[in-house]
């Protein structure tokens, strides 16, 4: 009887250890982002961001996107809308809408999935902005 109890305790301990390490691995994967080098200034939700190298990730929920400057550590959070698309990129992608000399981050594509985060503008655009940007050019940058 002692041997059966000992075996059962060992099996239970193995499941607890395996489950704990799997949870830690899942959390670590959720916390990693994609590194992008953006050679131009851009905006996200009206915030100006200078050219540089950034880590972009979904942060805390599918409704938040963080953009962190790799060099300075400065981090900002932005509201996004989770979306799905058929194409599955092998690397993370940033999609920008270019209007005149302004570049607006519009999407972050999560690598290896059909998921992407569409940015949300909290401030409404002026009618002159809408008219002048009716034919915005799209640019894409892949993760390093």
PEPETA-V120403 format. One record per residue. N is the residue number from 0. RES is the residue in one small letter. SS is DSSP state (h for helix, s for strand, l for the rest). PHI is phi as a letter, one per 20 degrees, with the letter a starting at -180 (* if undefined). Layout:
[[N | RES | SS | PHI] [N | RES | SS | PHI]]
//
This chain:
[[0 | x | l | *] [1 | x | h | f] [2 | x | h | f] [3 | x | h | f] [4 | x | h | f] [5 | x | h | f] [6 | x | h | f] [7 | x | h | f] [8 | x | h | f] [9 | x | h | f] [10 | x | h | f] [11 | x | h | f] [12 | x | h | f] [13 | x | h | f] [14 | x | h | f] [15 | x | h | f] [16 | x | h | f] [17 | x | h | f] [18 | x | h | f] [19 | x | h | f] [20 | x | h | f] [21 | x | h | f] [22 | x | h | f] [23 | x | h | f] [24 | x | h | f] [25 | x | h | f] [26 | x | h | f] [27 | x | h | f] [28 | x | h | f] [29 | x | h | f] [30 | x | h | e] [31 | x | l | e] [32 | x | l | d] [33 | x | s | d] [34 | x | s | e] [35 | x | s | c] [36 | x | s | d] [37 | x | s | d] [38 | x | l | e] [39 | x | l | b] [40 | x | l | f] [41 | x | s | b] [42 | x | s | c] [43 | x | s | c] [44 | x | l | l] [45 | x | l | n] [46 | x | s | e] [47 | x | s | e] [48 | x | s | c] [49 | x | l | f] [50 | x | l | g] [51 | x | s | r] [52 | x | s | d] [53 | x | s | c] [54 | x | s | d] [55 | x | s | d] [56 | x | s | b] [57 | x | s | f] [58 | x | l | c] [59 | x | l | m] [60 | x | l | b] [61 | x | l | f] [62 | x | l | d] [63 | x | s | c] [64 | x | s | c] [65 | x | s | d] [66 | x | s | c] [67 | x | s | d] [68 | x | s | f] [69 | x | l | f] [70 | x | l | f] [71 | x | l | e] [72 | x | l | n] [73 | x | l | f] [74 | x | s | c] [75 | x | s | c] [76 | x | s | d] [77 | x | s | c] [78 | x | s | f] [79 | x | s | c] [80 | x | s | d] [81 | x | s | f] [82 | x | s | c] [83 | x | s | c] [84 | x | l | b] [85 | x | l | f] [86 | x | l | f] [87 | x | l | d] [88 | x | l | f] [89 | x | l | f] [90 | x | l | c] [91 | x | l | f] [92 | x | s | c] [93 | x | s | d] [94 | x | s | d] [95 | x | s | d] [96 | x | s | d] [97 | x | s | d] [98 | x | s | c] [99 | x | l | m] [100 | x | l | d] [101 | x | s | d] [102 | x | s | c] [103 | x | s | d] [104 | x | s | f] [105 | x | s | d] [106 | x | s | b] [107 | x | s | c] [108 | x | s | e] [109 | x | l | f] [110 | x | l | f] [111 | x | l | m] [112 | x | l | c] [113 | x | l | e] [114 | x | s | e] [115 | x | s | b] [116 | x | s | d] [117 | x | s | e] [118 | x | s | f] [119 | x | l | d] [120 | x | l | e] [121 | x | l | f] [122 | x | l | e] [123 | x | l | f] [124 | x | l | e] [125 | x | l | f] [126 | x | h | f] [127 | x | h | f] [128 | x | h | f] [129 | x | h | f] [130 | x | h | f] [131 | x | h | f] [132 | x | l | d] [133 | x | l | f] [134 | x | l | c] [135 | x | l | f] [136 | x | s | e] [137 | x | s | d] [138 | x | s | c] [139 | x | s | c] [140 | x | s | c] [141 | x | s | e] [142 | x | l | f] [143 | x | l | f]]
//
